[in-house]
Amino acid sequence: MSADISSVPNCRFCATPLTHTFVDLGPTPLANSYVTQADVDAGKDRKFSLHARVCPSCFLVQVDDSVPPDAIFSDYAYFSSYSDSWVEHAKRYAQAMTERFGLGKDSLVVEVASNDGYLLKHFVAAGIPVLGVEPAANVAKAAIAIDVPTDVAFFGEACAQDLVRRGHSADLTAANNVLAHVPDILDFARGFATILKPQGVSTFEFPHVLNLIREIQFDTIYHEHFSYLSLFAVEKVFAEAGLRVFDVEKLPTHGGSLRLFACRADAQHEETQRLRDLRAEEKAAHLDSLAGYEGFAPKVAEVKRGFLAFLAKAKAEGKKVAAYGAAAKGNTFLNHCGVSNADIVCVYDRSREKQNHLLPGSHIPILAPERIGETRPDYLVILPWNLATEISGQMAKIRGWGGQFVTAIPQIGIF
């Protein structure tokens, strides 16, 4: 869908007017800003436009800049270590990168958006020097407490120049699920070209927009995610920043992600067949034209209709519905569907930082998983559907009273 050119923002990378809507999810609260009843009463649970557009020139999918990043990331409620499968994923990464690139005691691994040290701690255990760069002071404090050196800063070219001046040039940098989180994606990418040693390697993991489209993963769209990334768009950004992609891995994480391997443009790393294959796959899916992004909004509307029909049927049958996972994607999903505490009695989450708060917008109370026996729900909706196997195993006790698990994307699944 196109719009009047005078009323639209410009692409955050190439400055082309964003005249094409990908999907407009309407006014939505910040997905990781959990609230108390006092916050709600004081009107602090604000909503902001959540409108995703696709650039007709570079094909970067992006949401409008409606919220300043320091309002989101300076004090953050997401701690990576609460997901056992994600910590194990990080451990495998550390082992694989150490072996592939011959890392040792004279190397330096820098992770950008290092969170609570969930990844770097594996390099520390192997005797490899590390540095985390994390903008959220409360989360960085948790990393420092487990002996992961961490700078509290927003990463970009200026930050990278400062780190290099202080002797922190990197053999390997990791950036997991952060490339999509930065408003100035070009400045961010230039930071990696700056901090890398001449033959250093940067890895970037991010959900692949091709899977978002195919699996109708609209709940992964939220204000913290400024961009929704294809290899096609990322290679354009990296080339401008002085980086070159030379390899890629497909990962099952977050509903289907890519791990890109990049280096300085003049480094000697050879391009792989896997990279050439992915370029061809994206071209076949028309991600290099507007045709690849059309027709997404009606599919989102169908998912919403299906979930609301499930809730209405459960209510008519006198069934009790609860949810698991106070995840950002769940907040986008519930708010777009217009769900409230009247529909879902509570949500369970292992994060103590989220417990005894309310989900933003829907105001569903967040409880510790150990309390599920008090509610004994007939249905438990798994909001972070990418962790459905892990969560259904952890919460298997609901089967004892006949409880069933539910996922809602790409359509209702009850098991």
C-alpha positions as CSV (number, residue, x, y, z in Angstrom):
1,M,0.0,0.0,0.0
2,S,1.4,3.4,-0.9
3,A,0.9,6.8,0.8
4,D,1.1,10.5,0.0
5,I,4.9,11.2,-0.2
6,S,4.5,14.4,1.8
7,S,3.2,12.6,4.8
8,V,5.7,9.7,5.2
9,P,9.1,9.4,6.8
10,N,12.3,8.6,4.9
11,C,14.3,5.3,5.0
12,R,16.7,5.3,7.9
13,F,19.4,3.9,5.7
14,C,19.1,5.4,2.2
15,A,16.6,8.3,2.9
16,T,14.1,7.2,0.2
17,P,10.5,8.2,1.1
18,L,8.7,5.2,2.7
19,T,5.6,5.2,0.7
20,H,4.8,1.5,1.1
21,T,3.2,0.0,4.2
22,F,4.2,-3.5,5.2
23,V,1.7,-3.7,8.1
24,D,0.3,-1.1,10.5
25,L,-0.3,-2.6,13.9
26,G,-1.8,0.6,15.4
27,P,-1.1,2.3,18.8
28,T,0.9,-0.1,20.9
29,P,2.7,0.2,24.2
30,L,6.5,-0.5,24.5
31,A,6.8,-4.2,24.4
32,N,9.4,-4.6,27.2
33,S,8.0,-1.8,29.5
34,Y,6.2,-3.7,32.2
35,V,4.0,-1.7,34.4
36,T,2.4,-1.6,37.9
37,Q,-1.1,-0.7,38.8
38,A,0.2,2.6,40.0
39,D,1.8,3.3,36.6
40,V,-1.6,2.5,34.9
41,D,-3.4,4.8,37.3
42,A,-0.9,7.6,36.7
43,G,-1.3,7.2,32.9
44,K,2.3,6.1,32.4
45,D,1.3,3.0,30.3
46,R,1.6,5.0,27.0
47,K,1.0,3.8,23.5
48,F,2.9,4.7,20.3
49,S,2.3,4.1,16.6
50,L,3.6,0.8,15.4
51,H,3.7,1.2,11.6
52,A,6.1,-1.0,9.6
53,R,7.0,0.2,6.1
54,V,9.3,-1.2,3.4
55,C,11.7,1.0,1.5
56,P,11.1,0.8,-2.3
57,S,14.8,1.4,-2.9
58,C,16.9,-0.7,-0.5
59,F,14.0,-2.9,0.7
60,L,14.8,-2.4,4.4
61,V,11.6,-3.1,6.4
62,Q,11.4,-0.7,9.3
63,V,9.1,0.9,11.8
64,D,8.5,4.6,12.2
65,D,10.7,6.4,14.8
66,S,8.0,7.0,17.4
67,V,10.1,6.4,20.6
68,P,13.6,7.5,21.5
69,P,15.9,4.5,22.1
70,D,17.1,5.7,25.5
71,A,13.4,5.4,26.7
72,I,13.6,1.7,25.8
73,F,17.1,0.4,26.5
74,S,18.6,2.4,29.4
75,D,16.8,0.2,32.0
76,Y,15.7,-3.1,30.4
77,A,13.6,-5.9,31.6
78,Y,15.0,-8.7,29.3
79,F,17.7,-10.9,30.8
80,S,19.0,-13.5,28.4
81,S,20.0,-16.1,31.0
82,Y,16.4,-16.9,31.9
83,S,16.1,-19.0,28.7
84,D,18.0,-22.2,29.1
85,S,18.0,-23.0,25.4
86,W,19.4,-19.5,24.6
87,V,22.3,-19.9,27.1
88,E,23.0,-23.3,25.5
89,H,22.9,-21.7,22.0
90,A,25.5,-19.2,23.2
91,K,27.7,-21.9,24.6
92,R,27.7,-23.7,21.3
93,Y,28.5,-20.5,19.5
94,A,31.5,-19.8,21.8
95,Q,32.9,-23.3,21.2
96,A,32.4,-23.1,17.4
97,M,33.9,-19.7,17.0
98,T,36.9,-20.5,19.2
99,E,37.6,-23.6,17.0
100,R,37.0,-22.0,13.6
101,F,39.0,-18.8,14.2
102,G,41.7,-20.2,16.6
103,L,40.9,-17.9,19.5
104,G,43.1,-18.0,22.6
105,K,44.5,-16.0,25.5
106,D,45.9,-13.4,23.1
107,S,42.6,-12.8,21.4
108,L,39.8,-10.4,22.2
109,V,36.1,-11.1,21.8
110,V,33.8,-8.1,22.0
111,E,30.0,-8.6,22.3
112,V,27.7,-5.7,21.5
113,A,24.4,-5.7,23.4
114,S,26.1,-8.3,25.8
115,N,23.1,-8.3,28.2
116,D,23.8,-10.2,31.4
117,G,27.0,-12.0,30.2
118,Y,25.1,-15.1,29.0
119,L,27.5,-15.5,26.0
120,L,30.8,-14.0,27.0
121,K,31.0,-16.0,30.2
122,H,31.7,-19.1,28.0
123,F,34.8,-17.4,26.5
124,V,35.8,-16.3,30.0
125,A,35.6,-19.9,31.1
126,A,38.0,-20.8,28.2
127,G,40.5,-18.2,29.2
128,I,39.8,-15.9,26.3
129,P,39.7,-12.1,27.0
130,V,36.4,-10.4,26.5
131,L,34.6,-7.1,26.7
132,G,30.9,-6.5,26.7
133,V,29.2,-3.4,25.5
134,E,25.7,-3.0,26.9
135,P,23.5,0.1,27.1
136,A,21.2,-1.0,29.9
137,A,23.0,-0.3,33.2
138,N,20.8,-2.7,35.2
139,V,21.6,-5.6,32.9
140,A,25.3,-4.8,32.6
141,K,25.5,-4.9,36.4
142,A,24.5,-8.6,36.3
143,A,27.3,-9.3,33.8
144,I,29.9,-7.6,35.9
145,A,28.8,-9.6,38.9
146,I,29.8,-12.8,37.1
147,D,33.2,-11.4,36.0
148,V,32.3,-10.4,32.5
149,P,33.9,-6.9,31.9
150,T,31.3,-4.6,30.5
151,D,31.1,-1.0,29.3
152,V,27.7,0.7,29.6
153,A,27.3,2.4,26.3
154,F,25.4,2.6,23.0
155,F,27.6,1.1,20.3
156,G,28.3,3.0,17.1
157,E,31.3,4.4,15.2
158,A,32.3,6.9,18.0
159,C,32.0,4.2,20.7
160,A,34.2,1.9,18.6
161,Q,36.8,4.6,18.0
162,D,37.0,5.1,21.8
163,L,37.4,1.4,22.4
164,V,40.2,1.1,19.8
165,R,42.0,4.1,21.5
166,R,41.8,2.2,24.8
167,G,43.3,-0.9,23.2
168,H,40.2,-2.9,22.5
169,S,40.6,-4.0,18.8
170,A,38.7,-7.2,18.3
171,D,39.5,-10.6,16.7
172,L,35.8,-11.5,17.0
173,T,32.7,-9.4,17.6
174,A,29.3,-10.9,18.3
175,A,26.0,-9.0,17.9
176,N,23.0,-11.2,18.6
177,N,19.6,-9.8,18.0
178,V,20.8,-6.2,18.1
179,L,21.2,-5.2,14.5
180,A,17.5,-4.8,14.3
181,H,17.4,-2.7,17.5
182,V,19.4,0.3,16.3
183,P,17.8,3.4,14.7
184,D,21.0,4.4,12.9
185,I,21.9,1.1,11.3
186,L,24.7,2.6,9.2
187,D,26.5,4.2,12.1
188,F,26.2,0.9,14.0
189,A,27.7,-1.1,11.2
190,R,30.5,1.4,10.8
191,G,31.4,0.7,14.4
192,F,32.3,-2.9,13.6
193,A,34.4,-1.9,10.6
194,T,36.3,0.3,13.1
195,I,36.8,-2.1,16.0
196,L,37.8,-5.1,14.0
197,K,41.5,-6.1,13.5
198,P,42.5,-6.3,9.8
199,Q,41.4,-10.0,9.6
200,G,38.9,-9.9,12.4
201,V,35.4,-11.3,12.1
202,S,32.0,-9.9,13.1
203,T,29.0,-12.2,13.5
204,F,25.4,-10.9,13.5
205,E,22.4,-12.9,14.4
206,F,18.9,-11.6,13.6
207,P,15.5,-13.0,12.7
208,H,15.2,-13.4,8.9
209,V,12.4,-11.3,7.4
210,L,11.7,-14.1,5.0
211,N,10.5,-16.3,7.8
212,L,8.6,-13.4,9.3
213,I,6.6,-13.1,6.0
214,R,6.2,-16.9,5.5
215,E,5.1,-17.7,9.0
216,I,3.2,-14.4,9.7
217,Q,5.4,-13.6,12.6
218,F,4.0,-10.1,13.0
219,D,4.4,-10.3,16.8
220,T,8.1,-9.9,16.3
221,I,7.4,-6.3,15.2
222,Y,7.7,-3.9,18.1
223,H,9.3,-0.5,18.8
224,E,12.6,-2.0,20.0
225,H,12.9,-3.6,16.6
226,F,13.6,-0.7,14.3
227,S,14.4,-2.9,11.3
228,Y,13.4,-6.3,9.9
229,L,16.3,-7.7,8.0
230,S,17.0,-9.6,4.8
231,L,20.5,-10.5,3.6
232,F,19.8,-8.3,0.6
233,A,19.2,-5.2,2.7
234,V,22.0,-5.9,5.2
235,E,24.6,-6.4,2.4
236,K,23.7,-2.9,1.1
237,V,24.2,-1.4,4.6
238,F,27.4,-3.3,5.3
239,A,28.9,-2.3,1.9
240,E,28.4,1.4,2.7
241,A,29.9,0.8,6.2
242,G,33.1,-0.9,4.8
243,L,32.1,-4.4,5.8
244,R,31.7,-7.5,3.6
245,V,29.6,-10.6,4.3
246,F,31.5,-13.8,3.5
247,D,29.4,-16.6,5.1
248,V,26.0,-17.3,6.5
249,E,24.3,-19.9,8.7
250,K,20.6,-20.5,9.0
251,L,19.5,-20.9,12.7
252,P,16.3,-22.2,14.2
253,T,16.3,-19.5,16.9
254,H,13.5,-16.8,17.1
255,G,11.4,-18.6,14.5
256,G,14.2,-18.7,11.9
257,S,17.3,-16.5,12.1
258,L,20.5,-15.8,10.1
259,R,24.0,-15.7,11.4
260,L,26.1,-13.5,9.1
261,F,29.9,-13.6,9.1
262,A,31.4,-10.3,8.0
263,C,34.8,-8.8,7.8
264,R,36.4,-5.6,6.6
265,A,35.9,-5.1,2.9
266,D,39.6,-5.7,2.2
267,A,40.0,-8.8,4.5
268,Q,41.0,-12.2,3.0
269,H,38.0,-14.3,4.1
270,E,36.5,-16.1,1.1
271,E,32.8,-16.1,0.2
272,T,31.0,-19.4,0.7
273,Q,28.5,-21.3,-1.4
274,R,26.0,-21.0,1.5
275,L,26.0,-17.2,1.1
276,R,25.5,-17.5,-2.7
277,D,22.6,-19.9,-2.1
278,L,20.8,-17.6,0.3
279,R,21.1,-14.7,-2.1
280,A,19.4,-16.9,-4.7
281,E,16.7,-17.9,-2.3
282,E,15.9,-14.3,-1.4
283,K,15.8,-13.4,-5.0
284,A,13.4,-16.2,-5.7
285,A,11.2,-14.9,-2.9
286,H,11.3,-11.4,-4.5
287,L,12.9,-9.7,-1.5
288,D,14.6,-7.4,-3.9
289,S,11.3,-6.0,-5.1
290,L,8.1,-4.7,-3.5
291,A,6.3,-7.8,-4.7
292,G,7.9,-9.9,-1.9
293,Y,6.3,-7.7,0.8
294,E,2.8,-7.3,-0.5
295,G,-0.2,-9.1,1.0
296,F,1.2,-9.4,4.6
297,A,-1.4,-7.3,6.4
298,P,-4.5,-9.4,5.4
299,K,-2.6,-12.5,6.7
300,V,-2.1,-10.7,10.1
301,A,-5.8,-9.9,10.2
302,E,-6.6,-13.6,9.7
303,V,-4.3,-14.7,12.6
304,K,-6.1,-12.1,14.8
305,R,-9.5,-13.4,13.9
306,G,-8.5,-17.0,14.6
307,F,-7.1,-16.2,18.1
308,L,-10.2,-14.1,19.1
309,A,-12.4,-17.0,17.9
310,F,-10.4,-19.4,20.1
311,L,-10.8,-17.1,23.2
312,A,-14.5,-16.6,22.5
313,K,-15.1,-20.4,22.3
314,A,-13.1,-21.0,25.5
315,K,-15.1,-18.4,27.3
316,A,-18.4,-19.8,26.1
317,E,-17.3,-23.2,27.4
318,G,-16.4,-21.9,30.8
319,K,-12.7,-22.7,30.2
320,K,-9.9,-20.8,32.0
321,V,-7.1,-19.4,29.7
322,A,-3.7,-18.3,31.0
323,A,-0.4,-17.6,29.2
324,Y,3.2,-18.3,29.6
325,G,6.1,-16.0,28.8
326,A,5.9,-12.2,29.4
327,A,7.8,-11.8,26.1
328,A,7.9,-8.7,23.9
329,K,6.4,-10.6,21.0
330,G,3.5,-11.6,23.3
331,N,2.8,-8.0,24.1
332,T,2.6,-7.0,20.4
333,F,0.4,-10.0,19.8
334,L,-2.0,-9.4,22.7
335,N,-2.3,-5.6,22.1
336,H,-3.0,-6.0,18.4
337,C,-5.6,-8.5,19.2
338,G,-7.2,-6.3,21.9
339,V,-6.8,-8.9,24.6
340,S,-7.1,-8.0,28.3
341,N,-7.2,-9.5,31.8
342,A,-10.8,-10.4,31.1
343,D,-9.7,-12.9,28.4
344,I,-6.5,-14.2,29.9
345,V,-6.3,-14.4,33.7
346,C,-2.5,-14.2,34.1
347,V,0.8,-14.8,32.4
348,Y,3.6,-16.9,34.0
349,D,7.3,-16.0,33.6
350,R,10.5,-17.0,35.3
351,S,12.0,-13.5,35.3
352,R,11.8,-12.1,38.9
353,E,12.1,-8.6,37.3
354,K,8.8,-9.1,35.5
355,Q,6.9,-10.9,38.3
356,N,4.3,-8.9,40.2
357,H,4.0,-6.4,37.3
358,L,1.4,-6.1,34.6
359,L,1.8,-6.6,30.9
360,P,1.8,-3.3,29.1
361,G,-1.5,-2.4,27.4
362,S,-3.4,-5.6,28.3
363,H,-2.7,-5.3,32.0
364,I,-2.5,-9.0,32.5
365,P,-0.8,-9.8,35.8
366,I,2.6,-11.6,35.7
367,L,3.1,-14.5,38.2
368,A,5.9,-16.9,39.0
369,P,5.4,-20.3,37.2
370,E,5.4,-22.1,40.5
371,R,1.9,-20.5,41.2
372,I,0.2,-22.2,38.2
373,G,-1.4,-24.7,40.6
374,E,-3.4,-21.9,42.1
375,T,-5.1,-21.1,38.8
376,R,-5.1,-24.6,37.1
377,P,-5.8,-23.1,33.6
378,D,-7.5,-25.3,31.0
379,Y,-5.4,-23.7,28.3
380,L,-1.9,-22.2,28.5
381,V,-1.1,-20.0,25.6
382,I,2.7,-20.0,24.9
383,L,3.4,-16.5,23.8
384,P,7.1,-17.0,22.9
385,W,6.2,-19.7,20.4
386,N,9.8,-20.1,19.4
387,L,10.4,-21.7,22.8
388,A,7.3,-23.9,22.8
389,T,9.1,-27.2,23.2
390,E,11.2,-25.9,26.1
391,I,8.2,-24.3,27.8
392,S,5.8,-27.2,27.3
393,G,8.4,-29.5,29.0
394,Q,8.9,-27.1,31.9
395,M,5.1,-26.8,32.5
396,A,4.1,-30.4,31.8
397,K,2.3,-30.5,35.1
398,I,-0.8,-28.8,33.5
399,R,-1.5,-32.1,31.8
400,G,-2.2,-33.5,35.3
401,W,-5.5,-31.6,35.4
402,G,-6.2,-31.9,31.7
403,G,-4.6,-28.6,30.7
404,Q,-3.5,-28.1,27.1
405,F,-0.9,-25.9,25.5
406,V,-1.8,-23.3,22.8
407,T,0.2,-21.5,20.1
408,A,-1.4,-18.9,17.9
409,I,1.1,-18.2,15.1
410,P,0.8,-18.8,12.2
411,Q,-2.5,-20.3,13.2
412,I,-4.1,-21.8,16.4
413,G,-2.4,-25.0,17.5
414,I,-3.7,-26.9,20.6
415,F,-1.5,-29.7,22.0
